[in-house]
Amino acid sequence: MEALENTIVDVLKSIYDPEIPVDVYELGLIYEVKIDKESNVQIEMTLTSPNCPVAESMPKEVEDKVAEITDVKSAKVNIVFDPPWDKDMMSEEAKLELGFL
């Protein structure tokens, strides 16, 4: 299960917010990844704002790319806005990339 979770994280790190040159994982947009015993994946994620221009396409891209992983049976993304995203949720790597450090 840990290997599958690591693979999912690697895939999430390949998906970039089109307005910010940092992947969705390092940006802190992924709140939780849950994998059940049948390898169905539930991902809780947020967007940088409710009015994000990719509000429809980015969650679909995350679902599609995670669903393509060999050992994943299905993938579902739930968009949440609580807690609201802010720059403190970014990884140190993302903050450095964007000049916040």
N, C-alpha and C positions, 0 to 999 in steps of 0.2 A: 504494500500500500504506500509506503514511503517513497519507493522508486517511482510509482505512478504520480504521486504528488509532486515530486521533483521534476518530472517530465512536463506536467501541467504548468508549473512555474516557469520552466524554460520556454514553453510556448507563449505564455502570457508576456514574457520579456521580449518577445518578437513582435508584439503589437504596440504600435506607437500612436499617441494622440497626434493628429495631424497639425495641430497648432503649437505643440510643445515638443521639442526634439528629445523626449524621454518616453520610455515604454510605460504602459499602464500599471505594471507591477511596481516599478520603482517610483512612480508618481504617487503611489498610495491609493490608487483607485480601486484596488482589489481588497475588499474587507475580509472575505472568508472563502475558502475552498473546502467543500464537503464532498467526500466520496463514500457512497454506501457499499454494502457487500457485493452488490451486482455490478459495481463500477459505473454507476450513474453519478454524474458530477453536478453539483449545485454550486454556483459561484455568486456571491453577493458582491456587487460592485457599485460604485457611484460614478458620477461625472464631475468635472471641475465646476460646472454650474448646471442648474436645471434647463437653461437655455442653450446648452452646448450644441453647436451645429452638427455634431455627429451623434446626437442622442439616440437616433434610430439605427445608424449603421455600425457604430462601435460595439454595442452589446451583441449584435448579430455576428460580427466578425469574431468576437471572443468565443461565442457559442460554437460557431462553425469550426474554428481552428482547434479548439479543445476536443470537439466531437471527432475530428480526424485522427486523433491519437489512437493507435492500434488497440490498446487495452481499455479504452473508454467506450462504454455501451451507449451513453447519451450525455448531453451537456445542456444545462439550462442556466441562464443568467437572470438574476433578479436585481433590478436597479433599485437602490435605496438612496435616500438623501439624509438619513439620520444615522450617524452624525454627519453634518455637512462637511464636505472636503475642505481642507485648507492646506497651505504649503507646509505646515508642520508635519503632515502625514507622509511627506516625501522621504525617501531614503537619503542617507548622507551622499550617496553617489549622485542622485538626482539633483540635490541642492547644489553640489559642486558643479555639475554640468550646467546648471542654469545660473550660476554665479551668486547663489544665496550664501555661500560660505567664503 
